[in-house]
């Protein structure tokens, strides 16, 4: 049985000091131009000080057109480098491996913020989105590659490609609506293509020890579970990734699809051959027992979200106490302020997360 305190090594990049990583969490604490704000720096570095092995930023937009929410961290321009470099250095000094999550909002981007038209794999009048041309898709691939190079230049140990949660890359996976007639739509292989091209492009453009991950959500957003399993199997087999991050919302629930009922969602992926690529899971992991259950099921590591908001030192506490669990919700504003949750993040939690803030 693998223990949560066991170090984790990778084909590329530094080993992690334990099996607990900070999930990439929208926190709306960056400056309006995408540069790092002191509140976001404190929020992330405090988690590194709290014992998490790897600390990942929120989704950082790889192009101006991709910005999806207020206060979003940017990695789309060299003007973001000073703040990113400061953050990478702070995380390293606190003992954590560092990563930037790379994201494009697609049809979920906000013209109000970007000043640019909303783009998507298909025309979407309801969202005011226009279909990307083939050349524009190729530019999106390059934007992800350029952002990863920027992360490397800033001193981060690696990056994660955000292919989940209905943002642009997940939109290409949508079986319901991605009926493009070029090489990026229609068949499953075509819909997967943009992700494979981004992975290969980043691997070719970064140094040999750059640690690269991919986040996938295997349900919702028009994604079919069997296809998600196929894509996961593909990226595990090709050896370009160092880890696959499965965002399951609830790792222990049954799948939505009738054909897959009768087992937990986490178990759908654990038998896939993975070679040297590691597999992590996220979704309602708020105590040591559930984290350990994921490892016992075959995961290599777990990503902690809500519990890491509540406790900057969830990792340290979990490694010290097998019975440890996050405090029950709701919690006071004072509690969150003491955990280095800044005012904008606090307001976001109070407004958008039911029963989080008392």
N, C-alpha and C positions, 0 to 999 in steps of 0.2 A: 504494500500500500504506500503510495506517494504522500508525503506529508506536505502541508502548506508551507512549511519553513524550508523545504528543500530548494537549493539553488536550481536554476533552469538555464541550460546552455542552448545555443542556437548555431546554425550553420554559419551565420555571419553576425557580426556585432557583439557587444558585450553580453556576458551572462547576467541574468537577473538574480537578485539576492534572495528572492522567495517567489511564491506562485501567485501573488496578489498584485494586480495592476489597477491603476485608476482608469475607469472608463472615460471616454471622451464625452464631456458634458457641456451642452449649451449653457452659457452663463451670462452672456450679454454684457461683459465687463470691459471690452476693449474700447478704444477711442473710435470716434466716428469714421476716421480714415483707415481703420483696420490695424492701427499700430497698438502695441501693447500698453495697457494701463496698469498703474501700480496695483489696483485691486485684483486684476487677473494674475499678475505676478505673485502676489501674496497668497492667493487661493491655491495656485498650483505648487509653489515651493513649499507651502505648509504641508501639503499631502506627501511630498517627497520626504520632508522631515518626519512625517508620521509613519514612515516605514514601508510605503508602497515601493515595489521593486521597479516598476515602470510607470512613469507619469506621462499621460498624453494630453495634449491640448484639446480644446473644443474643436469642432469642425472649422477649419481655416479656409477661406475661399481662395481658389487658385486663379481666379480672374475677376475683374470688376463686375462683369455680367453675372457672376455666380453668387454674389452676396445674397443671403436668404433671410437674415434677421439683423435687427439693431444690435450694435455693440459686438459685431462678429469680428474675430481675429482675422487678419489678412496675411496672406503669403504670396500675393499676386504681383508684388513690385519690390524692387530693391529698397524702397523707402521703408519697408517693414523690417529690414534686416537689423537695425540697431536694437529694437525691442526684442526680436526673436533671439538675437545673440545673448542679450542679457538674461533672457529666460533659460536658454540652454545652459548657460554657465551656472545659474542659480540652482537648477535641478541637479546638475552634476555635483556641485558642492554639497548638496544635501544627500547625496548617495544614491540617487535614482537614475535609471536609464531613461532617456528622454525621447519623445516622439511627437511629431506634428500630424494631426489628422487632416488630410487633403480632401477638399469638398467643392462641389459646384452645385448650386441649388436647382438648376434647370427650371422646370415649370413652377418651382417653389421659390424662385428668386424674386426679389422685390424691386420693381422699377423705381419706386419711391426712394430707394437707397442707392441704386446703381446709376440711375439716369439713362439706362439702356433698355432696349426691348427684351422681353422675356423669351427665352429659347427653350426648346424641348426636342425630343426625338420626333414628335409629330405636331401638326397644327392643333392647337387647343384654344378655341375661341373663348371658352369659359374662363381660362386663365390669362387670356390675352397673349398666348404664347405662339410663336412661329417656329416651324420645323427648321432645325439646323440643316444646312446643305452638307454634302459629303465633305467638302473642304473645311467647313466650320467644325465638323466632328473631328477631323484630323487636327485642327487647331486646339480643340479641347484636350485631346491626347497630349499635345505638346505643352499645353498649360499645366497639366498635372506633372509632366516630366520636369518642366522648368521650376515648378514649386518645390519638388523634391530636391532638386539641385540647390535651391535657395535654402532649404532646411539643412542640408549638409553644410553649406557655406556658413550658416549661422552657428553650427556646432552641435546640432541635434544628432543623437545616435541613429535615428531612423525616422521613418514616416509610415503612416497608415493611409491607404486609399479607402475613401468612404464610398462603398458600393451599396449602402443600406438605406433604410428609412424613407424611401420614396424620393430621394434627391436624384440628380441627373443620371448617375450611372445605374441606379436601380430602375429609373424610368426606361432605360434601354432594355432591361430584363423583363419588362411588362408584357406578358403574353396577350393581354387583352387589346392593347393599343399600339404597340410598336410593330406596325405593318410596313415599315420602310421597304423600299424596293432596291436600295443599294446594299452594300456589304455589311451594314450595321442594323439590319432589321429583317423581320420575317422568321427565318428558321432560328432554332435555339443557338446554333453555332454563330450565326450572324449577330444575334442579340448579345451574346457573350463577348463578341470580338473586341469591343472598346475596352473592356477590363483587361483582357489578355494583352492588348497593345500597350496600355498604360503600364502594366507590370513589366513587360519586356523593355519598354522605353526607359523606365526609371532604373531598372537593373543595368542597362547599358550605359546610362549617363552618370551614375554615381559610383563611388569607390567600392571596392570589393567587400568591405565590412559594413556597408550601410544596411541597417536592419529594416526590412520591408514587410509590412503587414497589409491585410485586406479585411475590411469589415463587410459582412453580408448579413441581411435579414432574410430568412428563408420563407417567410409567410407575409401575406398582405401585399398591397401595392401591385397586384396583378402577377405576383410571383408564385409559381407552382412548386410545391415542395419537392417533387421528383427532379425538376429542373435545377432547383437550388442544390440538391444533393449532387447532381451531375457536375455543376459548375464547381462546387466545393471539391469534388474528386479530381477534377481537371487541374485546379490550381495547386492542390496538394501534391499531385503527381509530377508536375513539370519542374519543381525544384527551384523556381525563381523567388518564391515567397519564403520568409522566415517564420511567419505565423499567419493563421487564419483566425479572425475574431468573429465569432458567431453571436450576433445580437438577437436574442430569442424573446425579449420582453419578459418572458417567464420560462426559465429553463426547464421547469418541472411540469408544465402543462401538457395536455394532449394536443397534438396537431389539430388544426381546424378541419383538414380534409378527412372525410370519412374513411378513405382507403388507408389512412395512417393512424387511425384511432387505436387505442389499446396499449400505447407506449408513450413515454415522455418524449417531448420534442428534442431534448438534448441527445437522446439515444439514437435518433435517426442518422446522426453523422459520425458516431464514435467508431464504427467499424471500417471507415474508409481508410485505405492505406495512405500513410502520410510521410513516409521516409523520414527526413530530418526536419520537416516542417512541423511546427508546434500548432496546437489547436487550443484556443481559449473560448470561454463562453461567458455571456452576460445575461442577466435577467432575474430580478428579484432574489439576489444573493445578498442577504442581510445578516447572516450569522455564520459562525464557524461550521456548524453542521451542514448547511446547504453548500457552502464552499467546498468542504471536504467531500460531500456527495458527488459534486461535479468531477473532482479528481478521481474518485473511486469508479465513476462511470467511464473514464477514459480521457477526460480533458487534461491538458498539460498545465493550464492556468485558468484563473477566473478574473473577470473584470468587475470592479465594484463601482456602482454609481450612487444610488440614493444613500447607502450607508456611509459612503465617503464624504457626502455633503454634510451628513449629521455628525461625523467624527473624522477630523483630519488624520487621526492616528488609528483608524479602524484596523489597518494592517498590523501595527505593533500590538494593539490589544488582542487581536485575533490570534496572533502567534504565541501570545503569553497565556491565553485562557481558552481551553477547548469549549467552554460553555458560553463564550462571549457572543452577544447579539447586539445589534444596533438598538438604540432607544426607540420607543414607540412614538408614532406621530399622533397629533401635531406637536411641534416644539415651538418655543418662543422665539421671537426675533433676537432676543438677547443671547439665547443659546447659539443661534446661527452666526451672529456677529462675533462671538467668542471663537467660532470655528473658522474665522477668516472668510466668511461669505459677505461680499461687499453689498452696498445699498442696491445697485441695479440687479444683481443676482437675487437678492432677497425679495425685491419687488416682483421679479419674474416668477419665483417660486410661489409667492403669495397669490399671484394672479392666475397662474397657469397650472399649478399642481394642487389638486384637491386635498384639503386637510393636511397640508404640509406645515404651514405656518399658523400658529394659534392666533 
